[in-house]
Amino acid sequence: MSPLKGQKIKDNPKDIMLRTRIDKGTYNKLEETAEILNIKKSEVVRRGIESEYRKAKK
C-alpha cells in the first residue's frame, strides 16, 4: 500500500519502542533539556545514546 498523498517516506523509521523507568529528578532534567533545545524528549534520549555510544567506541 502506498503512503497517503503528501506523506513523506522516512529514511529511518522509528518502529522500535523502548520503555524505561526513571526517577522524577531524571524526568525533570529530560523535560527541561527538551524544552531548552526545543526538541522532543525522545530526541534528547536518542542524542544521549549516540553520545554514550561514541564515548564507548573510543
Protein Blocks (a to p, Z undefined) as FASTA:
>chain_A
ZZdehiacdfbdcfbccdddddfklmmmmmmmmmmnopafklmmmmmmmmmmmmmmZZ
